[in-house]
Amino acid sequence: FFFWKMRGRNTDRMAFFFFYRTICLCFLLSRYALYANQELRALGLSNLAGAGFNAYPATGSFSRSAVSNDTGCKTQLGSIVTALLVLLVVLFITKPFYYMPMSALGAIVISGVIGLLDIEEALYLFRLSKMDFLVWMTSFFGTLFGGAELGLGIAVGLALLIVIYQTSFPKIVELGRLHGTTVYRNLKQYPHAKRLSSVMILRVGAPIYFANCSYVREMFDTFLEKHERAGHSVGVVIMEMSPVGHVDATAMHVLKDMMEDFVEVRGIRFMIANPNPQVMRSLQHDEKIWEMLNPCGQQPGRASISINGCGDSGKSPSSHPTHDTLDSVPDSIE
């Protein structure tokens, strides 16, 4: 019914739900390593071949998959046997099944589907993460009262909203040096770590993009104000970017404004540590940021970035791999 209702419109949504339902069944019932891309190719090729013969879309079935799993099917041979039995029933013995009550057929389906309800997994999610438990409950009740497609759709949408929310407020922590080492750790997790005099090192724990760049800027200002209220004179701010895998255009504008505020208005030296090559290329594309960072071969300035092999001024900065600037940060900077 769902297929005929959506035929001719919203086919992209139908394909998404069919694929997602199949993948959920595979993860739930399979006992081997699963590769989603391989399953997607298999479904796509099957439906492409079937489309030439006006075939029903190929996808995974909750009820039939559960029954097959409970009866001990291990390979595709089980599906072939099932198809042959269904063909024989349809051709020769449909009349006896006409008088079979629907409750008897429903009992077969329920006995198989009930195995898909994993109460132990729900309790585990409740203990582990309330957010994951919320997604599980939403999917369960959505499927129970609205059908598999509606339940999966709501669960996927809620999961995406949770991911966006979590990345919109990345973990930003201040780092300190462990005694006798060049290792820097979160000061809240390692209270004995040493905070460098006049140096504030902040680690951004996620990619910086349009949804969280303003929050990153606010947190840098908050940490700086916290130091000023404590009577600490901050002369250097270091952004540790090892967890940052990507910086989009909006974040680049915010980063440039923040650097201009720190360097040109407040007179604070700004440094970036451990950017990956992709972030480095993004920084190079903004001439103002690259100029303020003053990489190797340029005149020293108030903002900088450390690059391995900077002594060779004849080479382009992009030809040098990034280097951990924190290893060479002194205990204090005048």
Secondary structure, DSSP 4 states (H G I P E B T S, - for coil): -HHHHHTTS-HHHHHHHHHHHHHHHHHHH--S---HHHHHHHHHHHHHHHHTTTPPPP---HHHHHHHHHTT--STHHHHHHHHHHHHHHHH-HHHHHTS-HHHHHHHHHHHHGGG--HHHHHHHHHH-HHHHHHHHHHHHHHHHH-HHHHHHHHHHHHHHHHHHHHHS--EEEEEEPTTSS-EEETTT-TTSBPPBTEEEEEE-S-B-TTTHHHHHHHHHHHHHHHHHTT----EEEEE-TT---B-HHHHHHHHHHHHIIIIIS--EEEEE---HHHHHHHHH-HHHHHHH--TTS---SEEE-BTTTT-TTS-GGGSPB--GGGG--SB--
